[in-house]
C-alpha cells in the first residue's frame, strides 16, 4: 500500500486562523465586544482555546489582527495594496471626494462597522490597544492623505506652508467624529462638503 501523505500542518493552521478571524468578527457584530470571549471565539471557530492562546494573548489581539486582515482582503479585491487608495488625477477635490465616498460605503458595511467601533471604544480605555489601533490601522491610512496633499503642494494646488498632517484633519476628523458619536447622518453630500470647505481654506492666496 502506498504511504498516505502527511497532513499539511501549515494549511491546517491557516484554515484555523481564518476560522478564528471570521468567528471574532461575527461575534463582535452579533453580541458586542464585552460579551465576546476567547471561549466563544474558540467555540464558533471549532478550535480549542489553547489554539487561540498559542497565537494571541487576548481577545483584543485576536480582533485587531482579524480586522487588519479584513482590510487587507478588501484592498486585494480592489487591486490596491492599501486599505484606502487615493488616486492622483491632478484634481485634488475630485480625488478626495472619491476616497471619502468609498470610506462612507465602508463605514456602512456591517462587517466593518461593528469591529471598528469595538476597537475604537476599547482603545480609549486600553492604552496598549489604543496605541496599536493608531499605529496599525489609523496611521497607514492617514499617511495616504499626507502623500496626496504633498503631491498637490508640488502641483501648486495647496499652499506650500500648509502642514498636510494637520490639513487632512479638516475632512477626516469630522467624519470620524460623526461616525463614532452618531451625532448626525453621514453621506456622500456630507463628505463632499467637507472637502469643499477644507480646500477653500487651503487654496493658494
C-alpha positions in Angstrom: 0.0 0.0 0.0 1.4 3.5 -0.8 2.2 5.7 2.1 -0.5 8.3 2.9 0.9 11.8 2.6 1.4 13.6 5.9 -1.1 16.2 6.8 -0.1 19.7 5.8 0.3 21.5 9.1 0.6 24.9 7.6 -2.6 24.5 5.6 -4.4 23.3 8.8 -3.1 26.2 10.8 -4.1 28.7 8.1 -7.6 27.2 8.0 -7.9 27.5 11.8 -6.6 31.1 11.7 -9.2 32.1 9.1 -11.9 30.4 11.1 -10.9 32.3 14.2 -10.8 35.6 12.3 -14.3 35.0 11.0 -15.6 34.0 14.4 -14.2 37.0 16.2 -15.6 39.5 13.7 -19.0 37.7 13.6 -19.3 37.6 17.4 -18.4 41.2 17.9 -21.1 42.1 15.3 -23.7 39.9 17.0 -23.1 40.3 20.7 -20.7 43.3 21.1 -17.2 43.4 22.3 -17.8 43.0 26.1 -19.7 39.7 25.6 -17.2 38.3 23.1 -14.7 36.0 24.8 -11.9 33.7 23.9 -14.1 30.8 24.7 -16.9 31.9 22.5 -14.5 32.6 19.6 -13.0 29.2 20.0 -16.4 27.5 20.1 -17.6 29.4 17.0 -14.4 28.7 15.1 -14.4 25.0 16.1 -10.9 25.1 17.7 -9.6 24.7 21.3 -8.8 27.7 23.5 -5.2 26.6 23.5 -5.0 27.1 19.8 -6.1 30.8 20.2 -3.7 31.4 23.2 -0.9 29.9 21.1 -1.2 32.8 18.7 -2.7 35.6 20.7 -2.7 36.8 24.3 -6.2 38.4 24.4 -9.4 38.8 22.5 -8.3 42.4 21.7 -5.3 41.0 19.9 -7.4 38.5 18.0 -9.8 41.2 16.9 -7.1 43.6 15.9 -5.4 41.0 13.7 -8.8 39.9 12.2 -9.7 43.5 11.4 -6.3 44.1 9.8 -6.8 41.0 7.7 -10.3 42.3 6.7 -8.8 45.5 5.4 -6.1 43.6 3.5 -8.6 41.4 1.8 -10.7 44.4 0.8 -7.6 46.1 -0.6 -6.7 42.9 -2.5 -10.2 42.8 -4.1 -9.8 46.4 -5.2 -6.4 45.6 -6.6 -4.8 48.1 -4.3 -2.1 47.5 -1.7 -3.6 49.9 0.8 -6.8 50.0 2.9 -7.6 53.2 1.1 -6.2 54.0 -2.3 -6.2 57.8 -3.0 -6.0 58.5 -6.8 -3.9 61.3 -8.1 -5.7 62.5 -11.2 -4.5 66.1 -10.8 -7.9 67.1 -9.4 -7.4 67.2 -5.6 -11.0 67.8 -4.8 -12.3 65.0 -7.0 -9.7 62.6 -5.6 -10.5 63.4 -2.0 -14.3 63.2 -2.6 -13.8 59.8 -4.3 -11.9 58.3 -1.4 -14.2 59.7 1.2 -17.2 58.4 -0.6 -15.6 54.9 -0.5 -15.0 55.4 3.2 -18.7 56.2 3.7 -19.5 52.9 2.0 -17.1 51.0 4.3 -18.5 52.7 7.4 -21.9 51.5 6.5 -20.7 47.9 5.9 -21.9 45.8 8.9 -18.8 43.6 8.6 -16.6 46.6 9.1 -18.6 48.8 11.4 -19.1 46.6 14.5 -15.4 45.5 14.9 -14.2 49.1 14.1 -16.4 50.6 16.8 -15.4 47.9 19.2 -11.7 48.5 18.7 -12.1 52.3 18.8 -14.0 52.2 22.1 -11.7 49.6 23.7 -8.7 51.7 22.6 -9.9 54.6 24.7 -9.7 52.6 28.0 -6.9 50.2 26.9 -3.8 52.2 26.3 -1.8 49.5 24.7 -4.6 48.5 22.3 -5.1 52.2 21.6 -1.5 52.6 20.5 -1.8 49.5 18.3 -5.0 50.8 16.8 -3.3 54.1 15.9 -0.1 52.6 14.6 -1.5 49.6 12.7 -4.9 51.0 11.5 -5.1 54.8 11.5 -1.6 55.9 10.7 -1.1 53.9 7.5 -4.4 55.3 6.2 -3.6 58.9 7.2 -0.2 58.7 5.5 -2.0 58.2 2.2 -3.7 61.6 2.7 -0.4 63.2 3.6 1.2 61.9 0.4 -1.7 63.1 -1.7 -1.7 66.6 -0.2 2.1 66.8 -0.7 1.6 65.9 -4.3 -1.0 68.7 -4.5 1.5 71.1 -2.9 4.1 70.2 -5.6 1.5 70.9 -8.2 0.6 74.3 -6.7 -2.9 73.3 -5.7 -2.2 73.7 -1.9 -0.2 76.4 -0.3 3.4 75.3 0.4 3.3 76.4 4.0 0.4 74.0 4.8 1.2 71.1 7.1 -0.5 68.1 5.3 -0.8 66.1 8.6 -2.9 68.9 10.1 -4.8 69.7 6.9 -6.1 66.2 6.5 -7.9 66.5 9.8 -10.2 69.1 8.2 -12.1 66.4 6.5 -11.1 63.1 8.2 -11.7 64.1 11.8 -15.3 65.5 11.4 -16.3 62.3 9.5 -14.8 60.1 12.2 -16.5 62.1 15.0 -19.9 61.9 13.3 -19.5 58.2 12.8 -18.3 57.3 16.3 -20.7 59.6 18.2 -23.6 59.3 15.8 -24.2 63.0 16.2 -25.6 63.3 12.7 -26.0 61.3 9.5 -23.1 60.8 7.1 -23.5 60.8 3.4 -21.7 61.5 0.1 -23.1 65.0 0.2 -21.6 65.5 3.7 -18.1 64.3 2.8 -18.2 66.3 -0.5 -19.0 69.4 1.5 -16.1 68.7 4.0 -13.7 68.6 1.0 -15.1 71.9 -0.4 -14.9 73.6 2.9 -11.4 72.3 3.6 -9.9 73.2 0.2 -11.4 76.7 0.3 -9.0 77.4 3.2 -6.1 75.5 1.6 -6.2 77.1 -1.9 -3.3 79.4 -2.8 -3.9 83.0 -1.8 
